[in-house]
Amino acid sequence: MYRNPALKKTAAAVESLHGEIDLAVKKISNLHESRLQCRRGYISVFEIEADLIRFNHEQLLSSKNPGPAGACAFLDINGSCRIYEHRPYVCRTQGLPLHWLEEHNGNNIGMRDICPLNDNGTPVENLPEDACWIIGPFEEKLAELQYNTYENSMRRVKLRDLFAQ
């Protein structure tokens, strides 16, 4: 059951946004397929995405245990995602080389980073911009949905905490 009735109105918007993200990330993921691995487990998401997982995976959350400590809570013993269709934004972009702008002394400077677990291959600073995930546009849309749905709250939830303990 949705914890917040307003989520019913925004669930389709979040799922649509996830679809846009999947399309946008496809090319970049394909470029980096050999270096990407989903392993880390201490991830938090906005409440709006946590509620989508709660709604779509109620039985899993109440009857199964999270993955081992240090690993993603939703990976099974074979390393497959148990909520793949409803995985949150962070999982859809996890491990990709990142690009963003920071202002320094009135100038915008392009910054780059990548998860150290996925740092094999071409060094991130040598990648063309279109081979990196640009941080900003999708995060802003998701944050706006969260803010508007949860009465100005930007609360985050640890994925591991979604499981009945």
C-alpha positions as a LaTeX table, in Angstrom:
\begin{tabular}{lrrr}
\hline
Residue & $x$ (\AA) & $y$ (\AA) & $z$ (\AA) \\
\hline
Met1 & 0.00 & 0.00 & 0.00 \\
Tyr2 & 1.27 & 3.49 & $-0.77$ \\
Arg3 & 2.35 & 5.26 & 2.42 \\
Asn4 & 1.35 & 8.62 & 1.00 \\
Pro5 & $-1.85$ & 9.00 & $-1.08$ \\
Ala6 & $-0.17$ & 11.73 & $-3.16$ \\
Leu7 & 2.28 & 9.10 & $-4.37$ \\
Lys8 & $-0.48$ & 7.52 & $-6.46$ \\
Lys9 & $-0.47$ & 10.69 & $-8.57$ \\
Thr10 & 3.29 & 10.84 & $-8.91$ \\
Ala11 & 4.12 & 7.13 & $-9.23$ \\
Ala12 & 3.54 & 7.28 & $-12.99$ \\
Ala13 & 5.73 & 10.38 & $-13.19$ \\
Val14 & 8.59 & 8.63 & $-11.36$ \\
Glu15 & 8.24 & 5.54 & $-13.55$ \\
Ser16 & 8.21 & 7.75 & $-16.65$ \\
Leu17 & 11.33 & 9.54 & $-15.41$ \\
His18 & 13.00 & 6.17 & $-14.84$ \\
Gly19 & 12.17 & 5.31 & $-18.46$ \\
Glu20 & 13.76 & 8.55 & $-19.68$ \\
Ile21 & 16.85 & 7.81 & $-17.59$ \\
Asp22 & 17.09 & 4.30 & $-19.03$ \\
Leu23 & 17.02 & 5.69 & $-22.57$ \\
Ala24 & 19.57 & 8.39 & $-21.80$ \\
Val25 & 21.92 & 6.04 & $-19.98$ \\
Lys26 & 21.79 & 3.21 & $-22.54$ \\
Lys27 & 24.56 & 4.50 & $-24.83$ \\
Ile28 & 26.85 & 5.37 & $-21.94$ \\
Ser29 & 26.22 & 2.00 & $-20.25$ \\
Asn30 & 27.01 & 0.17 & $-23.47$ \\
Leu31 & 30.32 & 2.05 & $-23.78$ \\
His32 & 31.33 & 1.05 & $-20.25$ \\
Glu33 & 29.67 & $-2.35$ & $-19.96$ \\
Ser34 & 32.92 & $-4.18$ & $-19.22$ \\
Arg35 & 33.79 & $-1.91$ & $-16.29$ \\
Leu36 & 30.39 & $-1.62$ & $-14.56$ \\
Gln37 & 29.50 & $-3.79$ & $-11.60$ \\
Cys38 & 26.75 & $-3.44$ & $-9.01$ \\
Arg39 & 28.26 & $-4.25$ & $-5.65$ \\
Arg40 & 27.90 & $-1.57$ & $-3.02$ \\
Gly41 & 25.13 & $-1.81$ & $-0.50$ \\
Tyr42 & 24.94 & 1.37 & 1.55 \\
Ile43 & 22.74 & 3.27 & $-0.85$ \\
Ser44 & 19.91 & 5.62 & 0.06 \\
Val45 & 17.08 & 6.87 & $-2.13$ \\
Phe46 & 14.37 & 9.51 & $-1.93$ \\
Glu47 & 11.25 & 8.44 & $-0.04$ \\
Ile48 & 9.29 & 8.57 & $-3.32$ \\
Glu49 & 11.44 & 5.78 & $-4.81$ \\
Ala50 & 11.45 & 3.83 & $-1.54$ \\
Asp51 & 7.65 & 3.84 & $-1.58$ \\
Leu52 & 7.59 & 2.57 & $-5.17$ \\
Ile53 & 9.81 & $-0.34$ & $-4.10$ \\
Arg54 & 7.62 & $-0.97$ & $-1.04$ \\
Phe55 & 4.48 & $-1.01$ & $-3.18$ \\
Asn56 & 5.85 & $-3.23$ & $-5.95$ \\
His57 & 7.86 & $-5.62$ & $-3.79$ \\
Glu58 & 5.88 & $-5.97$ & $-0.57$ \\
Gln59 & 6.26 & $-9.76$ & $-0.41$ \\
Leu60 & 10.02 & $-9.66$ & $-1.02$ \\
Leu61 & 10.48 & $-7.03$ & 1.69 \\
Ser62 & 8.39 & $-8.91$ & 4.25 \\
Ser63 & 9.50 & $-12.49$ & 3.56 \\
Lys64 & 13.11 & $-12.31$ & 2.39 \\
Asn65 & 16.33 & $-11.03$ & 3.87 \\
Pro66 & 18.51 & $-8.31$ & 2.40 \\
Gly67 & 21.74 & $-9.29$ & 0.69 \\
Pro68 & 24.82 & $-9.62$ & 2.88 \\
Ala69 & 26.23 & $-6.56$ & 4.62 \\
Gly70 & 28.44 & $-4.56$ & 2.29 \\
Ala71 & 26.56 & $-5.73$ & $-0.80$ \\
Cys72 & 23.43 & $-4.23$ & $-2.29$ \\
Ala73 & 20.41 & $-5.27$ & $-0.21$ \\
Phe74 & 18.54 & $-6.30$ & $-3.37$ \\
Leu75 & 21.13 & $-8.56$ & $-4.99$ \\
Asp76 & 20.33 & $-12.27$ & $-4.79$ \\
Ile77 & 22.93 & $-14.99$ & $-4.15$ \\
Asn78 & 23.77 & $-15.02$ & $-7.87$ \\
Gly79 & 24.36 & $-11.26$ & $-7.97$ \\
Ser80 & 21.10 & $-10.48$ & $-9.83$ \\
Cys81 & 18.87 & $-7.59$ & $-8.86$ \\
Arg82 & 15.60 & $-8.73$ & $-7.29$ \\
Ile83 & 13.85 & $-5.42$ & $-8.07$ \\
Tyr84 & 15.43 & $-4.63$ & $-11.44$ \\
Glu85 & 12.27 & $-3.28$ & $-13.10$ \\
His86 & 11.67 & $-0.93$ & $-10.15$ \\
Arg87 & 15.28 & $-0.14$ & $-9.24$ \\
Pro88 & 15.83 & 3.48 & $-8.19$ \\
Tyr89 & 17.65 & 6.23 & $-10.07$ \\
Val90 & 20.97 & 5.63 & $-8.33$ \\
Cys91 & 21.02 & 2.01 & $-9.50$ \\
Arg92 & 20.17 & 2.99 & $-13.07$ \\
Thr93 & 23.29 & 5.18 & $-13.21$ \\
Gln94 & 25.48 & 3.37 & $-10.66$ \\
Gly95 & 29.15 & 3.19 & $-11.55$ \\
Leu96 & 29.00 & 5.32 & $-14.69$ \\
Pro97 & 31.70 & 7.91 & $-15.27$ \\
Leu98 & 30.22 & 11.20 & $-14.07$ \\
His99 & 30.53 & 14.74 & $-15.41$ \\
Trp100 & 29.26 & 17.96 & $-13.81$ \\
Leu101 & 30.06 & 21.65 & $-13.68$ \\
Glu102 & 31.31 & 23.52 & $-10.63$ \\
Glu103 & 31.79 & 27.25 & $-10.38$ \\
His104 & 35.29 & 28.39 & $-9.42$ \\
Asn105 & 36.08 & 32.11 & $-9.35$ \\
Gly106 & 33.20 & 32.88 & $-11.69$ \\
Asn107 & 34.13 & 30.16 & $-14.20$ \\
Asn108 & 32.37 & 26.85 & $-14.77$ \\
Ile109 & 34.85 & 24.01 & $-14.53$ \\
Gly110 & 34.01 & 20.54 & $-15.84$ \\
Met111 & 34.53 & 17.92 & $-13.15$ \\
Arg112 & 34.77 & 14.14 & $-13.56$ \\
Asp113 & 34.59 & 11.16 & $-11.24$ \\
Ile114 & 33.89 & 7.43 & $-11.26$ \\
Cys115 & 33.28 & 4.85 & $-8.56$ \\
Pro116 & 36.66 & 3.34 & $-7.62$ \\
Leu117 & 35.15 & $-0.13$ & $-8.09$ \\
Asn118 & 34.61 & 0.70 & $-11.79$ \\
Asp119 & 37.83 & 2.62 & $-12.40$ \\
Asn120 & 39.41 & 0.13 & $-14.79$ \\
Gly121 & 39.67 & 1.10 & $-18.45$ \\
Thr122 & 40.18 & 4.55 & $-19.93$ \\
Pro123 & 40.86 & 7.08 & $-17.17$ \\
Val124 & 37.76 & 9.19 & $-16.55$ \\
Glu125 & 39.60 & 12.44 & $-17.24$ \\
Asn126 & 40.39 & 11.21 & $-20.77$ \\
Leu127 & 36.81 & 10.29 & $-21.69$ \\
Pro128 & 34.82 & 12.56 & $-24.00$ \\
Glu129 & 31.94 & 14.37 & $-22.29$ \\
Asp130 & 29.32 & 12.28 & $-24.11$ \\
Ala131 & 30.85 & 9.12 & $-22.62$ \\
Cys132 & 29.96 & 10.35 & $-19.11$ \\
Trp133 & 26.67 & 10.66 & $-17.25$ \\
Ile134 & 25.90 & 14.37 & $-16.82$ \\
Ile135 & 24.77 & 15.05 & $-13.28$ \\
Gly136 & 21.98 & 17.55 & $-12.84$ \\
Pro137 & 18.92 & 17.39 & $-15.07$ \\
Phe138 & 17.42 & 14.08 & $-13.94$ \\
Glu139 & 18.40 & 14.56 & $-10.30$ \\
Glu140 & 16.57 & 17.90 & $-10.31$ \\
Lys141 & 13.39 & 16.33 & $-11.73$ \\
Leu142 & 13.45 & 13.54 & $-9.16$ \\
Ala143 & 14.13 & 15.97 & $-6.32$ \\
Glu144 & 11.20 & 18.13 & $-7.46$ \\
Leu145 & 8.85 & 15.12 & $-7.44$ \\
Gln146 & 10.09 & 14.21 & $-3.94$ \\
Tyr147 & 9.76 & 17.76 & $-2.64$ \\
Asn148 & 6.25 & 18.25 & $-4.01$ \\
Thr149 & 4.94 & 14.83 & $-2.96$ \\
Tyr150 & 6.31 & 14.80 & 0.59 \\
Glu151 & 5.43 & 18.33 & 1.70 \\
Asn152 & 8.82 & 19.91 & 1.11 \\
Ser153 & 10.75 & 16.94 & 2.55 \\
Met154 & 13.95 & 15.70 & 0.94 \\
Arg155 & 14.13 & 12.64 & 3.25 \\
Arg156 & 16.16 & 9.69 & 2.04 \\
Val157 & 15.80 & 6.03 & 2.97 \\
Lys158 & 18.54 & 3.38 & 3.08 \\
Leu159 & 17.64 & 0.52 & 0.74 \\
Arg160 & 18.61 & $-1.99$ & 3.42 \\
Asp161 & 16.07 & $-0.42$ & 5.80 \\
Leu162 & 13.19 & $-1.34$ & 3.47 \\
Phe163 & 13.34 & $-4.97$ & 4.59 \\
Ala164 & 11.28 & $-6.13$ & 7.58 \\
Gln165 & 13.85 & $-6.79$ & 10.27 \\
\hline
\end{tabular}
